[in-house]
Amino acid sequence: MITADALLIRQRKIARLRSGARPRALEICSGAGGLSLGLQTAGIELAAHIEIDPEAAESYALNFANGRDLEGPWALPRDMEKISAAGLVAELKLPTGAADSFDVLAAGLPCQAFARIGRSKLRSVSGGEEDAFQKDPRASLYRRFLKYVEDTQPLVIVIENVPDILNFGGHNVPEEICEHLEAAGYSTGYTLLNAAYFGVPQIRERLFIVALARVLGQKPRFPAPTHFVELPSGYQGSRRVALKHVDQTRGRFHQLHEPADSLMPAIGARDALDDLPRIAEHFRDPRTIRRRKLAEELPYRNPRKGISDYARLMRSWEGFSRDGGADGHLVRLTPRDFPIFEAMEHGADYPQAKMIAEEMFQQALRARRLTGVHKNSSAYRDLRAGMVPPYDPKKFPNKWWKLDPSKPSRTLTAHMGKDTYSHIHYDSQQCRTISVREAARLQSFPDGFMFAGAMNAAFRQIGNAVPPLLGLAVARVVREQLDRAAQSAEQTNDREVA
C-alpha cells in the first residue's frame, strides 16, 4: 500500500513536469550508457548513474559529462550494494533529496547469473554445482534495486535483462519484481523485445519491465516494431524456453509484437559496416595495428553503392556526430586463423571452419611431404598446432561465426572482451574478426560515442550494453506517457479552477 508521503512526492513530480521541466533519470548498472543514450535522445535528463566497472564508468562520464568535471564525483565507479540513493545524491551535490531528484529509475541489472550462456561458467567456477547460478549474489541485486525504488519514488521504472530471467531455475523473476512494485503503487508490465525489430543490425532478444506510478493514470506500453526479420530457429527455441514459466492469466506479460513483413527489412551487416575503414594491417603489417590506439581516427570509405541510411544515422547522431572518420579500429591478431576466415562462407560457423582447417592442414602435409610422418612427431604436431584450432565442433558449434552481409548480426556478448570469433567480418579479403568500432555499429552506438580502456575493455562494454536504438524505442514511449500524464493533470487542474 502506498503511503500518503509517497503519493505526495509523486504528485510533486507530476507538477514539476507540468511546468515544462524535463524528466530526470537515475540509471543503476548503467554500463557505458547504451540505455542512457536512448533516454537522453528521448529528452530525458541523465541526472545520475551507478556503475561498478571502472572503465564503463569512465566511458559513461566521457559521453554524458555535459559540462561536469571528469575528475569529480560524476566519473567515479560505484557499487549499488554499497551506496544508497541518499549517499549518491549527496556525493553529486544534487539540489534536492533522493526522493525528489528522479522521475525515471532505470536499470540493466547484471545478467550473468540469469543467462544460460553464463550458467555453465558459474558451474565451472563453483566446482560443478548445478544450481551455482541461483547462488550467485548478482542474482539477488534486483532486491537491492527495489530499495532504490522505495528511496527515490520514481514515476517510471524501466528494467532490462536477458530473457532467461523469466525461467530462473523454474522461477519467473519479473513476476516477483512486478508484485513488489504493484504493492508500492505501480502498474506493471513486461515483455520481450528484439533489437532487430527496431533498426539495430543485430538479432538481440531482451526482456523489459516497465512500471508506471498509478498516479499517472496510465498502463505500461511497449514500442511496436519498425523493421521486419524472421528470427532464426535457435532464437525461437530460446524464446520458448524463456516463456515456459510465464503465466499468461496474470495480465502482466504483454504478448510479443510480431513485425509485419510489410515493414522495412531489418538492417544487414553490410549496410551497418560498409563505409567503415578497410582493415588489412593485421596480416600485411602487424606492427601498425599493434601501435594503433583505440582513440586513433581513420577516414570513412565511400562504398560503391553509396552510404546506407543506417550509416548516416551513426555518423550524424545529435551530440555524437562524426564527419571525416571514426575511431576504434582495433582487431585481434590471430594469424593462424586468417586463411580460415577467408575461406569460410557467409553465415558459416565453427564446424565448417574446423573442416576448412583440416583440409588446409592435409594440403600442407602433402606440400611438405610429411604425409608419412607419425602423428606424435614434433613436425606433425607443430604444423597442426599452427593451422588447426583445437576446439571440438560438437562442444563449440557456435564458437565461430561469419557475418552474413545481407542479414543482421547474431547477438554480441560481453565475452567479446576475451574472444571475438563469434563475429568474423563478412569481407573475406579482410579475413579477420570485427573491430571495436564495427561491434559498436552492430550495437547501434553512434560513431562519436567514446569507449574508455583498451580493446578488450571496449568489446566488453559494447557486448554488455543495451543497444541505444532499442533503448530509444522504449524511452520514447515512456516520455510520451509522462507528457500525456502531465498534460492530463494540467487539464484536470484547469477544470478544477474553472
TORBAKE-249074 format. One record per residue (C-alpha): x, y, z; residue in one letter. Coordinates in nm, 4 decimals. Example, Ala and Ser with C-alpha at 12.3 -4.5 7.8 and 13.67 -1.06 7.14 Angstrom:
! TORBAKE-249074
1.2300	-0.4500	0.7800	A
1.3670	-0.1060	0.7140	S
//
This chain:
! TORBAKE-249074
0.0000	0.0000	0.0000	M
0.1352	0.3407	-0.0962	I
0.1799	0.5891	0.1862	T
0.0464	0.9430	0.1873	A
0.4026	1.0784	0.1823	D
0.4932	0.8710	-0.1239	A
0.1793	0.9865	-0.3035	L
0.2624	1.3485	-0.2263	L
0.6160	1.3074	-0.3634	I
0.4854	1.1602	-0.6885	R
0.2276	1.4362	-0.7237	Q
0.5028	1.6969	-0.6800	R
0.6961	1.5336	-0.9606	K
0.3973	1.5460	-1.1931	I
0.3521	1.9134	-1.1076	A
0.7150	1.9753	-1.1952	R
0.6747	1.8049	-1.5335	L
0.3553	2.0012	-1.5908	R
0.5590	2.3202	-1.5554	S
0.7672	2.2155	-1.8570	G
1.0667	2.0623	-1.6783	A
1.2400	1.7621	-1.8317	R
1.2101	1.4201	-1.6658	P
1.5265	1.3247	-1.4727	R
1.6695	0.9741	-1.4726	A
1.8791	0.7704	-1.2329	L
2.0241	0.4635	-1.4004	E
2.1662	0.1759	-1.1959	I
2.4183	-0.0620	-1.3510	C
2.4375	0.1764	-1.6433	S
2.7385	0.0216	-1.8144	G
2.8897	0.2519	-2.0737	A
2.5467	0.4024	-2.1371	G
2.3509	0.2297	-2.4156	G
2.0124	0.2680	-2.2473	L
2.1239	0.6088	-2.1192	S
2.1779	0.7307	-2.4746	L
1.8274	0.6192	-2.5639	G
1.6833	0.8002	-2.2622	L
1.8766	1.1185	-2.3386	Q
1.7779	1.1162	-2.7056	T
1.4138	1.0856	-2.5996	A
1.4515	1.4066	-2.3990	G
1.5104	1.2606	-2.0530	I
1.7846	1.4236	-1.8452	E
2.0594	1.1929	-1.7176	L
2.0778	1.3179	-1.3599	A
2.2819	1.0372	-1.2025	A
2.4043	0.6841	-1.2574	H
2.5712	0.3946	-1.0754	I
2.8228	0.1632	-1.2433	E
3.0743	-0.0599	-1.0668	I
3.3063	-0.1293	-1.3628	D
3.5741	0.1453	-1.3661	P
3.6202	0.1503	-1.7433	E
3.2475	0.1508	-1.8153	A
3.2007	0.4295	-1.5589	A
3.4758	0.6281	-1.7315	E
3.3086	0.5765	-2.0695	S
2.9789	0.6970	-1.9254	Y
3.1467	1.0069	-1.7856	A
3.3190	1.0848	-2.1163	L
2.9972	1.0658	-2.3158	N
2.7479	1.2235	-2.0762	F
2.9549	1.4744	-1.8788	A
2.7565	1.7714	-2.0125	N
2.9986	2.0168	-1.8548	G
3.0621	1.8136	-1.5404	R
3.4147	1.7691	-1.4053	D
3.5610	1.4426	-1.5358	L
3.7883	1.4326	-1.2334	E
3.4958	1.4799	-0.9941	G
3.2286	1.2538	-0.8436	P
3.0367	1.2204	-1.1745	W
3.3084	0.9932	-1.3139	A
3.3553	0.7629	-1.0128	L
3.2610	0.3923	-1.0285	P
3.0153	0.2903	-0.7573	R
2.8747	-0.0332	-0.6158	D
2.4943	-0.0316	-0.5933	M
2.5147	-0.2502	-0.2840	E
2.7423	-0.0088	-0.1003	K
2.5923	0.3297	-0.1830	I
2.2400	0.4457	-0.1046	S
2.0292	0.6813	-0.3108	A
2.0787	0.9457	-0.0414	A
2.4543	0.8922	-0.0465	G
2.4636	0.9257	-0.4240	L
2.2643	1.2479	-0.4199	V
2.4984	1.3879	-0.1546	A
2.8137	1.2945	-0.3485	E
2.6811	1.4535	-0.6665	L
2.5601	1.7603	-0.4754	K
2.2134	1.7478	-0.6314	L
1.9851	2.0321	-0.5172	P
1.7100	1.8055	-0.3806	T
1.6963	1.4912	-0.1674	G
1.6811	1.1384	-0.3045	A
1.3015	1.1240	-0.3027	A
1.2661	1.4410	-0.5111	D
1.5612	1.4101	-0.7509	S
1.4481	1.1499	-1.0049	F
1.1403	1.0869	-1.2176	D
1.2699	0.7800	-1.4027	V
1.4593	0.4910	-1.2442	L
1.6262	0.2575	-1.4947	A
1.8450	-0.0481	-1.4510	A
2.0271	-0.3037	-1.6623	G
2.0913	-0.5431	-1.3748	L
2.3821	-0.7911	-1.4217	P
2.2629	-1.0826	-1.6311	C
2.5437	-1.3379	-1.5878	Q
2.3558	-1.5458	-1.3335	A
2.0353	-1.5392	-1.5382	F
2.1771	-1.6027	-1.8860	A
2.2159	-1.9661	-1.9840	R
2.5472	-1.8815	-2.1516	I
2.6744	-1.7693	-1.8091	G
2.5387	-2.0582	-1.6056	R
2.7943	-2.3090	-1.7353	S
3.0714	-2.0656	-1.6395	K
2.9319	-2.0355	-1.2880	L
2.9089	-2.4155	-1.2590	R
3.2737	-2.4405	-1.3620	S
3.3871	-2.1788	-1.1104	V
3.1878	-2.3433	-0.8305	S
3.3305	-2.6884	-0.8929	G
3.0327	-2.8282	-1.0793	G
2.7369	-2.7231	-0.8627	E
2.4282	-2.7421	-1.0852	E
2.2491	-2.4609	-0.9002	D
2.5527	-2.2312	-0.8785	A
2.3757	-1.9679	-1.0889	F
2.0985	-1.9429	-0.8278	Q
2.3558	-1.8819	-0.5536	K
2.5397	-1.6107	-0.7469	D
2.4983	-1.2847	-0.5479	P
2.4290	-1.0924	-0.8696	R
2.1019	-1.2832	-0.8999	A
1.9600	-1.1020	-0.5960	S
2.0616	-0.7500	-0.6959	L
1.7076	-0.6845	-0.8097	Y
1.6049	-0.6909	-0.4441	R
1.8557	-0.4129	-0.3768	R
1.7060	-0.2303	-0.6736	F
1.3661	-0.2366	-0.5031	L
1.5219	-0.0429	-0.2153	K
1.6172	0.2296	-0.4623	Y
1.2549	0.2383	-0.5752	V
1.1450	0.2959	-0.2172	E
1.4018	0.5706	-0.1624	D
1.3527	0.7610	-0.4900	T
0.9780	0.7201	-0.5563	Q
1.0110	0.7409	-0.9371	P
0.7160	0.7953	-1.1675	L
0.8549	0.5439	-1.4192	V
1.0704	0.2335	-1.3758	I
1.2488	0.0587	-1.6635	V
1.4384	-0.2685	-1.6115	I
1.6269	-0.4556	-1.8837	E
1.7668	-0.8089	-1.8667	N
1.8116	-1.1317	-2.0603	V
1.5030	-1.3424	-2.1436	P
1.6265	-1.6261	-1.9209	D
1.5358	-1.4213	-1.6149	I
1.1819	-1.5454	-1.6905	L
1.2948	-1.9008	-1.6129	N
1.5494	-1.8718	-1.3330	F
1.5605	-2.2276	-1.2057	G
1.1871	-2.2521	-1.2720	G
1.1162	-1.9133	-1.1118	H
0.9777	-1.6126	-1.3010	N
1.1775	-1.3242	-1.1503	V
0.9904	-1.0452	-1.3386	P
0.6637	-1.1632	-1.1845	E
0.8184	-1.1279	-0.8378	E
0.9515	-0.7818	-0.9208	I
0.6132	-0.6741	-1.0549	C
0.4355	-0.7992	-0.7425	E
0.6613	-0.5846	-0.5248	H
0.6155	-0.2811	-0.7471	L
0.2390	-0.3146	-0.7565	E
0.2339	-0.3246	-0.3778	A
0.4283	0.0037	-0.3906	A
0.1699	0.1768	-0.6091	G
0.2757	0.0957	-0.9648	Y
0.1085	-0.0530	-1.2704	S
0.3463	-0.3053	-1.4251	T
0.4108	-0.4945	-1.7452	G
0.6881	-0.6884	-1.9089	Y
0.7667	-0.8376	-2.2480	T
1.0471	-0.9433	-2.4809	L
1.1761	-0.7004	-2.7432	L
1.4147	-0.7891	-3.0236	N
1.6655	-0.5217	-3.1204	A
1.6478	-0.6121	-3.4906	A
1.2804	-0.5082	-3.4903	Y
1.3855	-0.1528	-3.4009	F
1.6567	-0.0779	-3.6552	G
1.9534	-0.2400	-3.4777	V
2.1632	-0.4587	-3.7138	P
2.1658	-0.7385	-3.4589	Q
1.9242	-1.0094	-3.3515	I
1.9264	-0.9495	-2.9775	R
1.6359	-1.0541	-2.7576	E
1.5913	-0.8713	-2.4278	R
1.3334	-0.8575	-2.1515	L
1.1952	-0.5197	-2.0456	F
0.9877	-0.4421	-1.7384	I
0.8083	-0.1066	-1.7327	V
0.6246	0.0208	-1.4263	A
0.4234	0.3441	-1.4090	L
0.3161	0.5093	-1.0852	A
-0.0612	0.4726	-1.0615	R
-0.0896	0.8462	-1.0019	V
-0.0049	0.8864	-1.3722	L
-0.3324	0.7184	-1.4616	G
-0.1796	0.5022	-1.7363	Q
-0.0835	0.1424	-1.8047	K
0.2604	0.0435	-1.9345	P
0.3008	0.0222	-2.3097	R
0.5817	-0.1111	-2.5268	F
0.7014	0.0079	-2.8688	P
0.5765	-0.1523	-3.1876	A
0.8358	-0.2928	-3.4316	P
0.9597	-0.0725	-3.7149	T
1.1570	-0.3408	-3.9038	H
1.0897	-0.6969	-4.0139	F
1.3114	-1.0015	-3.9839	V
1.2317	-1.3685	-3.9422	E
1.4087	-1.4944	-3.6319	L
1.6408	-1.7931	-3.6799	P
1.5175	-2.1182	-3.5256	S
1.7695	-2.1002	-3.2406	G
1.6274	-1.7711	-3.1195	Y
1.2730	-1.9021	-3.1470	Q
1.3725	-2.2017	-2.9328	G
1.5282	-1.9732	-2.6729	S
1.2028	-1.7784	-2.6610	R
1.0055	-2.0907	-2.5890	R
1.2350	-2.1894	-2.3033	V
1.2249	-1.8402	-2.1531	A
0.8450	-1.8177	-2.1758	L
0.7868	-2.1597	-2.0213	K
0.7083	-2.0165	-1.6762	H
0.5081	-1.7125	-1.7858	V
0.1532	-1.7213	-1.6519	D
-0.0497	-1.5511	-1.9218	Q
-0.3552	-1.5184	-1.6960	T
-0.1936	-1.2702	-1.4530	R
-0.2078	-0.9901	-1.7073	G
0.1447	-0.8576	-1.6547	R
0.3055	-1.0185	-1.9558	F
0.2460	-0.8298	-2.2815	H
0.2127	-1.0511	-2.5861	Q
0.5129	-1.0346	-2.8163	L
0.4900	-0.7911	-3.1053	H
0.5423	-0.9870	-3.4254	E
0.6550	-0.7481	-3.7001	P
0.4603	-0.7434	-4.0241	A
0.6557	-0.8392	-4.3345	D
0.5359	-0.5107	-4.4896	S
0.7726	-0.3176	-4.2598	L
1.1217	-0.2111	-4.3628	M
1.3622	-0.5054	-4.3732	P
1.5997	-0.5368	-4.0789	A
1.9403	-0.3738	-4.1171	I
2.2048	-0.6124	-4.2505	G
2.5736	-0.6211	-4.1627	A
2.6855	-0.4652	-4.4921	R
2.4575	-0.1632	-4.4501	D
2.5894	-0.1277	-4.0972	A
2.9626	-0.1572	-4.1682	L
3.0435	-0.0992	-4.5345	D
3.1541	0.2640	-4.5015	D
3.3986	0.1936	-4.2177	L
3.7719	0.1699	-4.2941	P
3.9100	-0.1411	-4.4582	R
4.1485	-0.3091	-4.2136	I
4.4221	-0.5295	-4.3575	A
4.7206	-0.4280	-4.1442	E
4.6759	-0.7315	-3.9195	H
4.8227	-0.9596	-4.1890	F
5.0182	-0.7095	-4.4003	R
5.1987	-0.5174	-4.1261	D
5.1003	-0.6309	-3.7722	P
5.3288	-0.3700	-3.6178	R
5.0977	-0.0957	-3.7442	T
4.7921	-0.2315	-3.5714	I
4.9876	-0.3123	-3.2541	R
5.0828	0.0543	-3.2315	R
4.7324	0.1823	-3.3076	R
4.5391	0.3359	-3.0210	K
4.1688	0.2882	-2.9592	L
4.1134	0.6637	-2.9984	A
4.3002	0.6852	-3.3304	E
4.0687	0.8056	-3.6055	E
4.0678	0.6688	-3.9620	L
3.8747	0.8137	-4.2580	P
3.5416	0.6727	-4.3746	Y
3.5121	0.4880	-4.7044	R
3.2650	0.5646	-4.9806	N
3.1067	0.2299	-5.0749	P
3.0334	0.1683	-5.4411	R
2.6593	0.1554	-5.3721	K
2.6678	0.4641	-5.1505	G
2.6284	0.5164	-4.7785	I
2.3304	0.3470	-4.6159	S
2.0710	0.5363	-4.4144	D
2.1873	0.3452	-4.1084	Y
2.5479	0.4555	-4.1583	A
2.4305	0.8159	-4.1962	R
2.2471	0.7875	-3.8652	L
2.5561	0.6504	-3.6930	M
2.7618	0.9395	-3.8320	R
2.5106	1.2138	-3.7511	S
2.3503	1.1211	-3.4147	W
2.2956	1.4502	-3.2331	E
2.5752	1.5153	-2.9882	G
2.7817	1.2226	-3.1240	F
2.8342	1.3119	-3.4895	S
3.1480	1.2477	-3.6933	R
3.2398	1.3984	-4.0307	D
3.5605	1.2586	-4.1736	G
3.6093	0.9342	-3.9848	G
3.5769	0.7341	-3.6661	A
3.7953	0.5638	-3.4065	D
3.8055	0.2110	-3.2606	G
3.9800	0.0281	-3.5459	H
4.1478	-0.2420	-3.3389	L
4.1170	-0.6142	-3.4159	V
4.2630	-0.9312	-3.2706	R
4.5877	-1.0636	-3.4160	L
4.5266	-1.4343	-3.4771	T
4.7437	-1.5249	-3.7789	P
4.6746	-1.8987	-3.7564	R
4.3129	-1.8387	-3.8460	D
4.3319	-1.5681	-4.1147	F
4.3230	-1.8237	-4.4020	P
4.0262	-1.9985	-4.2390	I
3.8340	-1.6716	-4.2065	F
3.8976	-1.6026	-4.5750	E
3.7703	-1.9438	-4.6872	A
3.4567	-1.9553	-4.4682	M
3.1184	-1.8956	-4.6291	E
2.8861	-1.6219	-4.5082	H
2.6833	-1.7483	-4.2143	G
2.9200	-2.0408	-4.1549	A
3.0114	-2.1427	-3.8019	D
3.2799	-2.3416	-3.6260	Y
3.2137	-2.6919	-3.7671	P
3.2763	-2.5605	-4.1197	Q
3.5804	-2.3648	-4.0005	A
3.7235	-2.6824	-3.8493	K
3.6719	-2.8748	-4.1745	M
3.8426	-2.5970	-4.3719	I
4.1369	-2.6001	-4.1324	A
4.1687	-2.9795	-4.1542	E
4.1720	-2.9668	-4.5337	E
4.4347	-2.6908	-4.5348	M
4.6419	-2.8965	-4.2941	F
4.6250	-3.2035	-4.5197	Q
4.7309	-2.9899	-4.8163	Q
5.0249	-2.8568	-4.6158	A
5.1282	-3.2111	-4.5211	L
5.1308	-3.3106	-4.8874	R
5.3148	-2.9953	-4.9920	A
5.5862	-3.0577	-4.7340	R
5.5928	-3.4328	-4.7996	R
5.5007	-3.5109	-4.4408	L
5.2078	-3.7428	-4.5087	T
5.4078	-4.0403	-4.3823	G
5.5207	-3.8714	-4.0647	V
5.3782	-4.0135	-3.7412	H
5.1138	-3.8055	-3.5666	K
5.3192	-3.7928	-3.2477	N
5.6216	-3.6447	-3.4205	S
5.7143	-3.2859	-3.3413	S
5.6988	-3.1875	-3.7110	A
5.3398	-3.3144	-3.7405	Y
5.2237	-3.1683	-3.4096	R
5.3857	-2.8288	-3.4682	D
5.2385	-2.7954	-3.8147	L
4.8937	-2.8955	-3.6931	R
4.9034	-2.6574	-3.3965	A
4.9929	-2.3741	-3.6335	G
4.6979	-2.4410	-3.8642	M
4.4089	-2.6191	-3.6889	V
4.2108	-2.4717	-3.3959	P
4.1854	-2.7215	-3.1087	P
3.8162	-2.6966	-3.0166	Y
3.5735	-2.9860	-3.0549	D
3.2997	-2.8869	-3.3067	P
3.0431	-3.0880	-3.1095	K
3.1132	-2.8897	-2.7919	K
3.1625	-2.5499	-2.9536	F
2.9360	-2.5367	-3.2598	P
2.8745	-2.1622	-3.2240	N
3.2219	-2.0552	-3.1148	K
3.2946	-1.9068	-3.4590	W
3.0521	-1.7375	-3.6944	W
3.0989	-1.5338	-4.0102	K
2.8643	-1.2431	-4.0648	L
2.6144	-1.2627	-4.3483	D
2.6286	-0.9194	-4.5163	P
2.2584	-0.9232	-4.6017	S
2.1338	-1.0134	-4.2533	K
2.1539	-0.8713	-3.9008	P
2.4347	-0.9948	-3.6808	S
2.3973	-1.2551	-3.4110	R
2.3870	-1.1319	-3.0511	T
2.7018	-0.9576	-2.9295	L
2.8058	-1.0625	-2.5794	T
3.0369	-0.9343	-2.3075	A
3.2563	-1.2356	-2.3817	H
3.3770	-1.0464	-2.6873	M
3.6161	-0.8837	-2.4429	G
3.8041	-1.2151	-2.4498	K
3.7075	-1.3643	-2.7848	D
3.5610	-1.2006	-3.0987	T
3.5477	-1.5173	-3.3099	Y
3.1701	-1.5157	-3.2733	S
3.1700	-1.2261	-3.5227	H
3.4003	-1.2723	-3.8226	I
3.3854	-0.9950	-4.0821	H
3.1875	-1.0832	-4.3957	Y
3.4593	-0.9379	-4.6247	D
3.6776	-1.2415	-4.6942	S
3.9617	-1.0268	-4.8268	Q
3.9960	-0.8675	-4.4830	Q
3.9993	-1.2158	-4.3188	C
3.9586	-1.1019	-3.9588	R
3.7145	-1.0661	-3.6729	T
3.5277	-0.7394	-3.6300	I
3.6867	-0.4254	-3.4882	S
3.5746	-0.2323	-3.1814	V
3.4002	0.0315	-3.3932	R
3.2284	-0.2350	-3.6019	E
3.0999	-0.4002	-3.2847	A
2.9739	-0.0603	-3.1704	A
2.7958	-0.0117	-3.5055	R
2.6288	-0.3537	-3.4749	L
2.5110	-0.2484	-3.1289	Q
2.3872	0.0892	-3.2702	S
2.6328	0.3086	-3.0806	F
2.6949	0.6225	-3.2885	P
3.0445	0.6848	-3.4184	D
3.1035	0.9743	-3.1798	G
3.0497	0.7534	-2.8740	F
3.3818	0.7000	-2.6943	M
3.4935	0.3907	-2.5036	F
3.7491	0.4089	-2.2228	A
4.0152	0.1472	-2.1645	G
4.1933	-0.0840	-2.4068	A
4.0471	-0.3053	-2.6798	M
3.9242	-0.5877	-2.4540	N
3.7506	-0.3460	-2.2185	A
3.5781	-0.1719	-2.5088	A
3.4494	-0.5010	-2.6508	F
3.3195	-0.5977	-2.3059	R
3.1366	-0.2675	-2.2611	Q
2.9770	-0.2932	-2.6045	I
2.8662	-0.6533	-2.5545	G
2.7161	-0.5694	-2.2137	N
2.5203	-0.2693	-2.3380	A
2.1567	-0.2132	-2.4249	V
2.1531	-0.1193	-2.7957	P
2.0867	0.2575	-2.7963	P
1.8232	0.2325	-3.0710	L
1.6332	-0.0291	-2.8701	L
1.6665	0.1869	-2.5581	G
1.5404	0.4841	-2.7586	L
1.2313	0.2941	-2.8743	A
1.1396	0.2146	-2.5129	V
1.2326	0.5638	-2.3891	A
1.0153	0.7379	-2.6467	R
0.7080	0.5506	-2.5253	V
0.7972	0.6334	-2.1639	V
0.8458	1.0017	-2.2459	R
0.5193	1.0127	-2.4381	E
0.3317	0.8641	-2.1425	Q
0.4908	1.1103	-1.8996	L
0.3996	1.4016	-2.1255	D
0.0430	1.2781	-2.1606	R
0.0075	1.2350	-1.7838	A
0.1395	1.5862	-1.7198	A
-0.0956	1.7313	-1.9784	Q
-0.3872	1.5386	-1.8322	S
-0.3040	1.6716	-1.4842	A
-0.2908	2.0256	-1.6221	E
-0.6317	1.9899	-1.7859	Q
-0.7725	1.8484	-1.4599	T
-0.6363	2.1446	-1.2680	N
-0.7795	2.3875	-1.5240	D
-1.1205	2.2304	-1.4864	R
-1.0946	2.2458	-1.1081	E
-1.0027	2.6173	-1.1224	V
-1.2923	2.6846	-1.3569	A
//
